[in-house]
């Protein structure tokens, strides 16, 4: 299902185009004006980390809501939204190390042995075992998913009148700036902790993306027969 804006949802892309550049300027201003304050915003257990957690968890439950509404309207479970629900819940819990610091749980066992930050979570344990930074994997995968695939699928629609992958949901084009800036921030180019801002931006992207799909469900999209071929009544990637 191709995702874009129409007359009923046109207000989303208007601010979606400028949201992430504006947020980037705000964070840059914090860094330039008061670096100490900036570092306090992006450190472990900071407000940014907790906002990221809440955005991911909320995006997950909105994704589940989308799946349930599709089931109610069209009598089938859309695999993507079920999977995206699980992904966001897992990512949110990983973000806060499953509440380890909140509940003051000591790191023991396999996590103590392998976690490169001595935390109870899967991604740091993966890093400790394989010596591969999960943030580098994330930035590459999400850059392709949020920046490249929407354009490719738009071109596929324009050229052949069909979607390349049936039922594969990609973000609308107006979120490409958010995915691109978030991926760049994951490189930690300034203080070594910019990945927290990048994760925050990804969380915003996921949340807006699910609200977007929820709007489309309410408009009657995601019918089981709505994929091959795409009719003129379907939304396109042109916006």
Secondary structure, 3 states (H helix, E strand, C coil): CCCCCCCCCHHHHHHHHHHHHHHHHHHHHHHHHCHHHHHHHHCCCCHHHHHHHHHHHHHHHHHHHHHHHHHHHHCCCCHHHHHHHHHHHHHHHHHCHHHCCCCCCCCCHHHHHHCCCCCCCHHHHHHHHHCCCHHHHHHHHHHHHHHHHHHHHHHHHHHHCCCCCCCCCCCCHHHHHHHHHHHHHCCCCCCCCCHHHHHHHHHHHHHHHHHHHHHHHHCCCCCCCCCCCCCCCCCCCCC
